Amino acid sequence: MFKYVLVASALAAVSSAYNLLTVCNNANFSGNCVTWTGNLNTCYGVGEYNDAISSAKVEGGIVCRLYRDGGCKGAGPLITGPAYNLQEQNFNDVTSSFYCYFT
Ligand SMILES: *[C@@H]1O[C@H](CO)[C@@H](O)[C@H](O)[C@H]1NC(C)=O
């Protein structure tokens, strides 16, 4: 009985999660990369990728704003597709948090 309750809540969590932002610590999507899954309209910290992200991309109608500081403070570029080199936006190795939403 208890087992079924746990399965149901796990499925509910998956159905509300999106692939938000893919980042890599080198330009051109090389080096170490991660795709974060989570909720839209929510601020997330980048954890071990703090001040290390050099390329970033989104997909499926989602866009993500990058921020210089934790807690989505210090607005940076809006990622709307593949950003091969964040140096072009003066944001190489700067990102500390991000916030994604549907356009
Ligand atoms: C990214 O790839 C392009 C095209 O191959 C290349 O011109 C550029 O130098 C690369 N940038 C970096 C920082 O590796």
The ligand as a Tripos MOL2 file, in Angstrom:
@<TRIPOS>MOLECULE
LIG
   14    14     1     0     0
SMALL
NO_CHARGES

@<TRIPOS>ATOM
      1 C1         34.2770   26.9820  -31.5890 C.3       1 LIG1
      2 O1         34.1060   26.3960  -32.8420 O.3       1 LIG1
      3 C2         34.3290   27.3000  -33.9260 C.3       1 LIG1
      4 C3         33.9650   26.5960  -35.2160 C.3       1 LIG1
      5 O2         34.6390   25.3810  -35.3250 O.3       1 LIG1
      6 C4         35.7800   27.7590  -33.8820 C.3       1 LIG1
      7 O3         36.0100   28.6870  -34.9190 O.3       1 LIG1
      8 C5         36.0560   28.4290  -32.5510 C.3       1 LIG1
      9 O4         37.4170   28.7570  -32.4530 O.3       1 LIG1
     10 C6         35.6790   27.5210  -31.4070 C.3       1 LIG1
     11 N1         35.7900   28.3020  -30.1940 N.am      1 LIG1
     12 C7         36.4400   27.8720  -29.1250 C.2       1 LIG1
     13 C8         36.5570   28.8400  -28.0080 C.3       1 LIG1
     14 O5         36.9080   26.7390  -29.0450 O.2       1 LIG1
@<TRIPOS>BOND
     1     1     2 1
     2     1    10 1
     3     2     3 1
     4     3     4 1
     5     3     6 1
     6     4     5 1
     7     6     7 1
     8     6     8 1
     9     8     9 1
    10     8    10 1
    11    10    11 1
    12    11    12 1
    13    12    13 1
    14    12    14 2
@<TRIPOS>SUBSTRUCTURE
     1 LIG1         1 GROUP 0 **** ****
